[in-house]
Amino acid sequence: MMKMVMVMVMFLYGAEASIGINWGRESAQRLVPSQVVDMLLQNGIGRARLFSSQTDIVAPFEGSGINLTITINKIAFIKTKELATEWVQENEYYFNRCNVREIYIFGYVFATSLEAISQAVEVQRMLQGILNERGFGHVKVNTPHIHPELVPNVTKPSQIEFCDTIKPYMIQHLQFLRENNAPFLIEAIPIQINFINNFDPSFAFPGNASTQVINDVNGAIYTNVVEWHYDSYVWALEKLNFSDIRLDYSLLGWPTDGYTGANASTAEYFYKHLLPWATSDRGTPKRPGRPINVNVHSLADEHKIKSFPYTRHFGIYRSNGQPKYKIDLSGQGRDIYPTTIRGIMRMPDRWCAFNGDRRDMDKVKAQLDWACKKSDCTSTFEGASCSSLTLEQNITYAFNMYFQYQFQDEKSCDFDGLGHVVVNDPSTDACVFPVEVVKGQQVNFQANNSGHAFRPSTAFFYLSILLFFSYQTLYF
């Protein structure tokens, strides 16, 4: 009898969990797709999620053996059966040759309007039907889910359920997933969920270091937000009679800057405990012994995301291809750095610095604000790595970020006569003034099936924006 139960579990949930990685490209210095494929292979990563379906990004994965998830970001591309059929036909080559296994659509649709939810539920079924008809039934259509779909202000997972307004559509979505043997996808940023729920800072980290413990029914004990969040969805599904559906983390990450507690050390600590938990198939208090696929978020920083400061700093890698911290992407918990991304060339050691002219501070402030608006100064925000700079250092940091964004074009270091190019590194012990990489593939290929990404790193956080205007909380 026990053997039969284990066979059934493996049928429903898969034999073992795996670790994947997300890759977005909202940055000035973008990694070249072929370099990314090489890095994934070097690190033994078998799954990758792309936040677009652009052909120049997907094509280099041909023959790599890496299973791909691609994204359709605009409903206009597939809103009718004719358009959806045309989209599938245009991408059949990649379905056949590039190991496309999943298609995500529309971002966090269940946290938007009921009209959008209804339309998405219909369109995902239509698109899956077309894929099935054309022999691509192994490619699963899906959409991720985030915590605003759940009732708020509840501490115990067993008390959590979906918001009443979305339940009818959620039932349709879950029935669709069941019919296609597809997982329910959840996404979480523990540093954010911890803040929203007023949990102890230590509760954000997997492992046994939490000073907060949440006791639930049937002896369930929660010491970290990852298992707590996962089982909250398990309970919500069970209350709709869909406890048979697998749950996976399609996005789970820790930022390295832009927020108190967001740094390379805490990110390293987070993954040091998270990834062995994922590959152990230990499961959670509500679902023990169940494998949980986890997608690490993310491969590289995305400094063009317009959201909260730390949303730009999820990258494991810097733009020069060097890893920021130790992380064993195999999930074995080894104390190792991932391999360096090969073939990336750094620009010369030149920085743009403030010349110290304070005669017109209104002009100085205007140029500082402009430089930050056109580049990224989130590392200088309170609690971030460069938050202790002097005024002149802050101005230099802003000027240099814009200078590097413009690939060291000397004209971009003028700032109305306030800037000049220097060869002495202005970095401090705590704050790196970066030198970026040479200009590579910076312009996206614009195909009619791409669109601009509806970014989890953006939409996820806008949903909770009112909660974050006073976000200065001390973290582990």
N, C-alpha and C positions, 0 to 999 in steps of 0.2 A: 504493500500500500504506500509506504514512504517513497519507494522508488518511483511509483506512478506520479506522486505529488511533485517530486523533483523534476520529472520529465515535463509535466505540465507547466511548472514555473519557468523552465528553460524555453519552452515553446512560446510562452506569453512575453517573457522579458529578455530573452537572449541568453547565451551561455555566460558571457562575462561583459563587464563594463569597459569602455574605452575612453581615452582622452582626446579631444579635438581642440582646435584653436580657431578663433575668429580673426578675420583680417579686414579692417576698414582702411580707406585711403583718403580721408579728409585731412590732408596735411600738405604743406608746401613741398617737402622733400619726400616723395613717395618711393617706396621700395619697388624695384622692378619685379614683375611676376615670376620670371624665370629664376631670379635669385631667391624668391620666397619658396618656390617649389624645391629648390636645392636644399634650403635650410630645413624644410619640413622633413625631407627624406633623411637628412643627416641626423635629425633628432628622433626619427622613427615615429613621426606623427602620421596617423592613417586617415584623419578626417580634418577637413577645413571648411569653414563657413565664410562665404564671400557676401558682402553687403551690396552686391549688384549682380547683373548677369551680362556684363559687357564682354564681348567676344575676345578682346585683347587681354583680358584678365583670366578668362576661363581657359583659353586655348593652350597656354603653357603647361597646364596640368595633364595634357594628353600623354598617355603612356606612363604616368607616374605611379598609378595604382592608388592614389589618394582619393578617398570618397569625398565628393564635393556637395555642399549645400549652396545654392545660388538664391538670389532674392529678386523678386519683382516688386518694385517700389511704387508703381503707379497703376491704379486700377484701370486707367484708360487703355493700357496696353492689352487687356484681356477681358474687358467688360461684357463683350458679346461672344457667342460661340464662334463666330467667324474670326474675330480678332484673336481669340484664344487658340483656335486651330492654326491660324497663320503664325502665331508666336511659337507654337510647338514645332511646326514644320521648319521654321527658320533655325531652330536650335536642336534639331534631331542629330546633327553631326556630333554635337557636344554631349548629348545624352548617350550616344553610342561610344564615343572615344575618350571622354574626359571623366567618366565615372560619376556623373551627376546622380545623386541619390535622393536629394530633397530639394523642394522649392518652397521658400517662405514668401508669404505675400502680405503686403500692406502694413507692416509694423504692428503696433499694439492695438489692433482694431477693437478688441473687446473692452478697452478702456476709453473708447471714443463714443460716438453717438449710436443710438439704436438703429438708425437708418444705415450707417456704415457697417455695423455688425451684420445686419440682415443681408446686405449686398455681398459682404465678404463670405458669409456662409454659403450663399448660392454660387458664387463664383468659384470658390475652392472645390466644390463638388463638380461643377461643370468642367474645370480644368483637369481634375483627376480623371473624369470620365473620358476626356479626349486622350490623355496619356495612356489610359488603359486600352482604348480602342486601337491606338497606334503601336501597341506592343511595349509600352514603357510603364507598365504597372508597378515596376520596382521603384520608380521615382515617386516619392510621396509628397503630396501637397500639404502644407501645414502653416500654422501661424503661432508665434510665441505669446506667452501670457505673463502678466506682472501683477504685483500685489494690489493695485487699486481695484481689481476685479472682485476682491474679497471684502467682506464686511470689516469695517475698521474697529479699532479700540478693543480688540479681543486678545487676551494673553495666551490662552491655552489652545493648541491646535484643534482639539476635539470640539471646540465651540465655534470654529470658523466655518463659513460657507460662502458661496458666491452671492453677490448682491442680487436681490430679488428681480431687479429690472432686466438683468441679462440672462437669467436662468433659462427661459424658453429657447433662446438662441444657443446658449451653451449646450443644452441637451442635444440640439441638432448637430452641433459641432462634434460633440463627443460620440454621437452615433456614427458620424462620418469617419472619425478616427478608428472606431471599433471595426467598422466594415473594411477598412483598408489596412488594418493591423499597423497603425501608425502611433507614435508616442504623443503624449501631451507634453508640450514644451514649456518650461518655466524659466524665468530669468531673474537674476537677483544681484544686487550690489550690496553685500553685507554691511559696509560702512554706512550706507544710506538707510537700510531697513532697521539697523540698530538705532539710528537717531530717531526715526519716525516713531518707533515703538518705545522709546525711552529705556532701552535695555542698557545694562552695564557694558562699558566699552569692551571688556574681555569676552563678552558673549558673541562678538562678531567672528571669533576665531575658532575653527575646529580644533579638536584636541581636548585636553583635560585641564586647561588653565583657567577656565571661567570661574569667576566668583559668584555668578548668578546661576541658579538652577530653577527650571520650571517643571513642576510635577503635574502630570496629566493622568487621565484615566488608564486603567489596566496596568498601572506601574510604569508608564512611560515617563522617562526623565530626559529633559533637554538641557544641554550645557553649551550649545552653540546655535547660532541663527541659521546656519545652513540646513541642519536637520529639522529645526523648528519650522522653517519656511517650507521645506519639502513636504513635511507631514501635514502642514496646514492645507496644502492642495490635495493631499491624499484624502483627508477628511471631507473636503469640499466635494471631491469626486464621488466618494462613497455615499454622501447624502443625496446625490442624484442617481444612485444605482449604477455607477461606472467604476467600481473598484477594481475591475479587471484590466484597466488601461495602464500601460506603463508611463512613468514620468521620467523625463530627462532634463538636465540643466543645459539649455542651449546657450546660456550666457551666465558666467559666474567669474567675477574678477575683483581685483584689489588695486586701487590707484597708487601711484608713487609720488605724487606731488599735488599741490593746489588745495590742501586741506590738512588740518591738524591730525597727525597720525597716518597720513598718506605719504609713505616714503618707501625706499627700496627695502629697508630692514623689515618693516611690517608686511610688505608684499611677500617677501621671501618666507617669513614665518607663516603667513596664511597658506601659501601653496605647499609648504613643507608638510603641513598636516592635512590639507584638503585632498591633494592628489592621491596619496596612499589610501585615504579613506575611500575615494571613488573606486580605485582599482581593487580594493579588498573585497568588494561585493558584500560588505558587512550590512549595508542597508541602513535603515533608520528605525527608531523605536516602533513606529507604526507598521513599517514594512521591512522587518529584519531579513537579511539574506537575499535581498533583491539587488541586482546590478543597476547602477545609475550612471549613464553616460554624462560626461561633463565637458563642456566647451569652455576653455580658458579664454577670458576676455582681457587683453587681446594681444596680437602680435606686435603692434607698433603704436606709438602715440599718434593722436589725431588733433593737431593744434588748431584746426579750423572749425571744430565743433563749437557752436554757439550755445553754451549751456553753463552749468556750474563749473567752477575752476578745475576741479579734479577730473571732470569727464574727459579732459584732453590728455590725461596722463595714465592710461591703462596699459601702455605698451610694456611688454617684456624686454623689447629691444629699443635702443636709441636709433635715430635715423642713420647713424653711421654703421649699423649692423652689429654693434657690440651689445651684449646682454647687460641689463642693469643690475641683475642680482642672480643668485643661484636658484635654479629651479629644475627639478628632474621631471621632464615631461613624459617619462615612461611610467610615472606613478610609483616608482620603487622607493622614493624618499631619499635618494642618494644626495650627498652634499656636493653637487656639481653645477657648473654653469652650462647652459645650452650652447651649442656650437655657434661660432660667429658667422654671420651672413657674409658670404664671400663675394668679392668683385665690386665692393663699394669703395669709391674714392673720395677722400676728404678734401675740402677746399683748403687753400693756404691758411696758415696761422695768422689771420688778420681779423681785427675786431673794429667795430665802430664805437667811438667813445665820445662822451660829452666833453667839450673843451673847457668847461668851468666858467663860462661867461654868464654871470648872474645879473647883469645890469637890467635886463627886462624879464622879470620872473613870470609875467603873464605869457610872454612868448615861449619861455622855457616850458611852462606847464602845458601850453597848447601843443607844442611839439611832442612832449612826453605822452600826452593823451592820444595824439594822432598815431604815434608809433605803436602804442599798445593796441589801439583799435585795429591797426593793419597787420599786427603780428600776434604775439602771445606773451602776456606778462603775468600769467596766472601763478608762475613760480615765485612771484614777489608778494603775493597776497598773504594775509595774516595766517600763520600756521604752516606756510609752505616753506620750501627749502631756502628761498632767497628773501625771506621776510625780515631779516635783520640788516639789510643793506642801508647805507647812508643815502641821503637824497641824491648826491651826485652819482653814487653807484646805481641807484634805481634808474636814473636817467640814462646812464651808460647801458644798463641792461636792456632797456626798452629800445634805444637806438640800435644796439647790436642785433637784437632779435629781428628787427625790420631789415637791417643790412644783410643778415644771413638769409632771410626769406627771399631777398632779391638776388641771392647767389653772389653776394659781395660786389655788386655793381657800385662803383665809387660814387656815382651820382646819388645813390640812395642813402649816403651818409652825410648829406649836407645839412638837413634839418634847419634851414634858414640861417645857415652860418654857425650853428651850434655844435656840429659834429665833425669829427675827423677820424681818419683811419689810423689805427695803431697796430704794432706788432708785439707788444708786451701784453700778456694774458691778464685781463682785469679780474679773473675769477678769484673767489675767496675760498677758505677752507670748506665752507658749507654750501657755497653757491657756484655752480658752473655757468660761465658765460660761453655758450656753445659756439663751435665752428661747425657749420653744416657740411653736407656732402655736395659733390658736384652735380650739376643739373642733369637729370636723367629723364625718365618717363614721367613728365609732370602734367601732361595734357591727357585727359581721359578720351578714349575712343568713344565717339558719340554715335551709338547705334540706336535704332528705334525701339530696342527692347531693354534699354539700360535705365535711363532716368537717374536722378540724384537720390542717393540713399535716404530713406526715412530711418534715421539712425537710432538704434536702441540707446546709444550714449547721449542722444538728445531727447527723444520723446519720453524715455523712461523718467527723466528728471523733471521735465516740464510738468508732468502730472502731479508732482509734489512740491511745486515751486514755492507756494506760500509757506510751507513748513521749513524752508531753507533760508529765509531771509536773515535768520539769527542762528547760523549753523556753527558757531564757534564752541565746540564741545571737545573736551580733552579726551583723546583716544589713546589706547594701549601703545 
